[in-house]
Amino acid sequence: MTVHTGRHFLQIPGPTNVPDRVLRAMDRPVIDHRGPEFAKLGAEVLEGLRPIFQTRGPVVIYPATGSGAWEAAIVNTLSPGDRVLMSETGHFSNLWREVAQRMGLSVDYLPGNWRRGASPEEVARRLGEDTAHGIKAVMVVHNETSTGVTSRIAEIRKAIDGAKHPALFMVDTISSLGSMDYRHDEWGVDVTVGGSQKGLMLPPGLSFNAISEKALAANTTAKLPRYYWDWQEMLKPNRQGFFPYTPATNLLWGLREALLMLNEEGLANVFRRHQRHAEATRAAVEAWGLEIVCEDAQEYSNSLTGVFMPEGQNADRLRQVILENFDMSLGAGLSKLAGKVFRIGHLGHFNDLMLAGTLSGVEMGLLMAGVPHKAGGVAAALASLVESRQSEIPNAKREGSILLR
Ligand SMILES: Cc1ncc(COP(=O)(O)O)c(C=O)c1O
């Protein structure tokens, strides 16, 4: 067995690489979660999360993974038998539908081909037909992690408004939050579901609901049973920075540090960085002559890229060759894409050279696994990185002796 040296490359689309600063922030004794030091920490992170969701409203934090926050969004706003409209975007929309069905909801599921986001036109059509307002919620995955396709949330909001439909709007941002522009308030989202382990650069174990006033109002009449997920039980102690049960104390220290880091960089710069890395990755994939799963350029994900293998080639074998030889983990194809697709995560704590290393690992893997492809993917990505960096530095091109061109 190869003994690996240096750092493992964790280039799955989450959990992502955790910065040393965040690891150090969590490496401390557990404190009393009912004491004054905790109250300060709790208040700080509850407040600090709001700008990440671009909301002025409350955000609640669960000691749970994203799936818990999915369930929380449903049980806090809906009643048994309620109809909801969801769009098939991939593996994760399928799973959220499953949660809804198990909670006793009736799901109208708009079919999709896993290469496009939710269709604003289809949502408009379905809501337009629903003149009796039987549909109680529209639920969309913003960034479908199984494919690398985003849905156009602002346009779906317009579709709901255009149909003058009162349905709640719920959005899963688990793999876009803190990586791609997302505006809970401006886009009129009622419940946003988030998780800690991707753009927020934390280990798994925290998840979030950002809640609109309309969702809070729906909460007072929603009849689905709830205890652990109950927003009211959570919001009361949250006012003093406390939780109704034992919070994930040390993860919250990590969250505090991650929020500081995102603030230091500036959210707009964080989004721009993810965009540059996504563009460079796509340049590599196109140069290799491989096919990107997302088939509409306006729906490309900036946090991951899903790539089809050439006919007859197995993605899991390629991933195995890369893991064994170069100590890098890439995302597997999920459910119906198993073996056919691999996913390159380029989100969270990441920089140009980490991307260069990641794509080099993929290119070497393609060579070693004997996967037919064209040469030059990494070179294309490096050119893209240089070009986008130069365009960001004022007057850089005039100093051509230092920077390329
Ligand atoms: C878009 C999306 N939604 C939901 C989930 C489920 O979250 P978790 O695995 O943290 O429960 C994931 C996990 O990767 C995801 O990517």
The ligand as an ORCA input file, in Angstrom:
! r2SCAN-3c Opt
* xyz 0 1
  C     -28.261     19.715     -1.818
  C     -28.241     18.815     -0.634
  N     -29.336     18.688      0.119
  C     -29.359     17.900      1.199
  C     -28.271     17.158      1.579
  C     -28.370     16.258      2.765
  O     -27.575     16.760      3.781
  P     -26.890     15.825      4.890
  O     -26.162     14.750      4.177
  O     -26.007     16.795      5.620
  O     -27.999     15.304      5.751
  C     -27.103     17.254      0.833
  C     -25.908     16.475      1.206
  O     -24.918     16.454      0.533
  C     -27.091     18.102     -0.290
  O     -25.985     18.225     -1.049
*
